[in-house]
Amino acid sequence: MIQLENTVTKDLLAEAEKSLLFTARRPELVMERGEGMFLWDTEGKRYLDFIGGWAVNSLGHSPAALQTALARQASTLVHASPGFHNKAMIEFAGLLTGVSGMDKVFFASSGAEANESAIKLARKHGAVNLNGAYEIITLTNSFHGRTLATMSATGKPQWKELFAPKVDGFNHVPINDLDACFAAVTNDTCAIMLELVQGEGGVNAVSESYLYGLRKICDMYGILLIFDEIQTGMGRTGRMFAYEHYGIKPDVLTLGKGIGAGFPLSAMLTSEKYDLFEPGEQGGTYCGAPLAMAAGHAVLQELLERNLAANAKVQGEYIRKGLLELSGQYPITAVRGKGLLLAFNVQGGAASELAAECLREGLLVNAPGPSTIRLVPPLIVEQRDIDEMLSILGKAFGKLKLA
Ligand SMILES: *Cc1c(COP(=O)(O)O)cnc(C)c1O
């Protein structure tokens, strides 16, 4: 446990315990401020951030581009009602469809909402074009969100019995097993939905031949191929979208996390021919709200102008090289991932212990599984940040006597 000298922090933690609904075990500290690659807690302790708000803070903390865009939009128009077009929404829609190579976009606030939207669009396609087909094939160990439908789509084994009864119509198959997917397709299937690199599942990528096979299955049966790029999109993997690594385009693409760089924003994109919703079937109070649109627009412009996808590729390779060097001394295995969505294994369940030791040393890394450490730093990360990260990581390994 961290010793708390400062009563302000102690009081805040007591208030948190008293008034916040318990949903997560969190360390005994309170974050207060962020800048670039760093966060500071209420004790003034600095943390080098290789979690990046869970792959969200693509431009680092409190980026100037976001500050300016939000301030400007806030003084112009904050909310206009979803019943009207607004200028910021139209401008951002034009830019995002152009950059993504998709025709149409629907905006929402969270990744789960974007995926809900994709699920509804797939069912609409089934209703209109496939004699009422409604089943969606998703992958084991996938993660698609925490609403009831996206939890049902998610392939986490520990969620299987949770909040029963689940939303019906999801069929889970193992990753990179084309025969299993092919066997799961029935007359009721309207879509296949997957992450190209499973993020929460431990950073596992789909193979090229598998994805090529899925595209063929979808074309053959007229079912939708949905890529959940909520974690892999917006430059994270070293290309603007992970699908560019494979040269295979989806029918539906969902984006979240890095798209708002911290401002709540998500998107579902599709092609002209799946522009299928009737008025009233899909929408939401905050869908396309001006502040979020201004944020998204500024973030995408910044990603493009600074070519941060290319930086993700370069720095990702530098991290891999560093991890491979460290693996000579410490039990680091299975270094994997693309760009700045990286992970490695540590021996027998020591991941959360290692992450906790890093936290004490002022480094934020994430342990999505008992033996997996994931690194998803802001896309602005530089070599000196990586050198510091590797040095703290080595220290933490040494301290835990994991060798
Ligand atoms: C985080 C994530 C989601 C859910 O996004 P929220 O904004 O938490 O609702 C969905 N899919 C993937 C791949 C994610 O990484």
The ligand as an SDF file (V2000), in Angstrom:
LIG
                    3D

 15 15  0  0  0  0  0  0  0  0999 V2000
  -12.7970   -0.4580  -25.3190 C   0  0  0  0  0  0  0  0  0  0  0  0
  -13.3940   -1.2760  -26.3860 C   0  0  0  0  0  0  0  0  0  0  0  0
  -14.7850   -1.3010  -26.5960 C   0  0  0  0  0  0  0  0  0  0  0  0
  -15.7680   -0.5620  -25.7130 C   0  0  0  0  0  0  0  0  0  0  0  0
  -15.5980    0.8150  -25.7340 O   0  0  0  0  0  0  0  0  0  0  0  0
  -16.2590    1.7210  -24.5730 P   0  0  0  0  0  0  0  0  0  0  0  0
  -15.9350    3.1150  -24.9740 O   0  0  0  0  0  0  0  0  0  0  0  0
  -15.6400    1.2990  -23.2810 O   0  0  0  0  0  0  0  0  0  0  0  0
  -17.7240    1.4440  -24.5780 O   0  0  0  0  0  0  0  0  0  0  0  0
  -15.2660   -2.0680  -27.6340 C   0  0  0  0  0  0  0  0  0  0  0  0
  -14.4370   -2.7720  -28.4340 N   0  0  0  0  0  0  0  0  0  0  0  0
  -13.1140   -2.7580  -28.2680 C   0  0  0  0  0  0  0  0  0  0  0  0
  -12.2530   -3.5200  -29.2050 C   0  0  0  0  0  0  0  0  0  0  0  0
  -12.5410   -2.0310  -27.2240 C   0  0  0  0  0  0  0  0  0  0  0  0
  -11.2150   -2.0600  -27.0350 O   0  0  0  0  0  0  0  0  0  0  0  0
  1  2  1  0
  2  3  1  0
  2 14  2  0
  3  4  1  0
  3 10  2  0
  4  5  1  0
  5  6  1  0
  6  7  2  0
  6  8  1  0
  6  9  1  0
 10 11  1  0
 11 12  2  0
 12 13  1  0
 12 14  1  0
 14 15  1  0
M  END
$$$$
